[in-house]
């Protein structure tokens, strides 16, 4: 599971004297542990872990934008480093074309109800695409 990989890398970073990296990794582990406590025992899956990491990636990207707006280049650089670190644990994202093909199939099966199409598509691309991108593509396909 991802938590174990992150924990292992945190220990390695600490041994190598990379305290900032170790702290960032430990924070990711704590986020995953916190989510695991909210679920019934034994229900934490790798998909859940990916969702936690995607949410944290989004938070870091928003923080980076805010720091850039405020002219805090030191904090922007720190966020960029942490964003790259989080991305190393996430699965490869699907391309827009791949998502579009899935959406077309779902529309053919489910019809043109946005909620149904969106829900089914998100199940099929779980952990491989962000909701904003999927939503954009679903809206484009349904408007045609």
N, C-alpha and C positions, 0 to 999 in steps of 0.2 A: 504494500500500500504506500501511497505517497508520503504519509506522515512519517513512516519509518525511514524513507529515503532522505527526507528533509532533516529529521533528527540526526541521522548519520552524518550528513554534510555539515550540520551545525557543530557537532563534536570535532570533525576534521578541521573546520574553520577555526575553532577555538584553539586546537592544538597548534595550528599554523600561525597563531597570533593575529588572526583577522577578526578582531572583536566586533566591528560594525557588521560584517557579513554574518557572524555567528548570532548576533542580536536580532538581525532581520529574519534569519531562519528560525530562531526560537520563537519569534513573534508569530510566524506562520504556523508553527506547531501548536502554539497556544490557541490560535483561531480555530484550527481543526479540532483540538480537544474540546473547546467551548461548544462547537457545533455538535460534537459527539455526545456531550452531556444533555443536549436538548432532545436527542433521539432516544428511543427505547434501546436498552443494552443490546449490542451486537448488530445494530442496524446501520452503522456507519459504513458506507461503501465508498469505493474509489470515485464514483460519480459525485457523491456528496462532497468529497474532498476537493474535487475539481471545481465544483460550484463555489466552495469557500474561497479557493484561490482566485477564481474569476472575479468574484465580488471584491476581493482585496486588490486585484489588478485594476479594476475600475476605480476604486477609491484612490489608489496611488496616482492614476492618470489624472483624476480630477484635482488632486492636491498639487500635482506638478503644474497644471494649468493655472491654478490660483497663485502659486509661488511665482510663476513666470509673469503673471499680471502685476504682481506686487514688486517685481524687480529683484527677487531674492534668488539670484543665480546659484548660490551655494546650495540652497535647498532644492532647486530644480535638479541639479546634478545628483544630489543624494537620492531623489525620487527616481530619476532615470536608472540609477544603479539598482535600486530595489525592484523597479519594474522589470528589468532584464532578468533579475534573479527569480522573480515569480514566474516569468515566462518559461524558464528552463524546466519547470515542473508541469506545465500545462501541455496537453496533447496538441498536435498540429491542428490549426484551424482549417475548416473547409473553405474552399474558394466560393466566391459569389455564384459562379456557374454551377458548382456542385449543389449548393443550397437551392438555387433556382430550379434545377431538375427535380429535386425532392419535393419542392413546393408544387410544381406542376403535377406531379403524380398524386400528391395529397388532394389538390383541388379536383382532379379527375375522380378521385374516390369519394371525397367528402362533400363536394359542392363548393359554394362560394361564401359560406359562413366564416367570417374572419376568425372568430374564437375557436371554432373547430379546426380550421386549417392551421392556425397558429399553434394550438395545443399539440396536434398530431406531429407537426413539423418539429417542434421543440423536443418531442420524445425521440424522434428519429435522429436528430443531430446533437443529442445530449452530450455536453462537454466538448463539442467540436465547433460550436459557433455561438456568438453572443446573441442575446435576445433582440437587441436594437437592429442588428443587421438582418436577422430573420424577419422581424416585423416590417422593415422597409421593403424587403423582397416580396413578402406576402401581399403587402398593399399594392405594390407595382403589378404583381400578377393578377390580383383580383380586379384591378381597375382596367384591365385590357379586355 
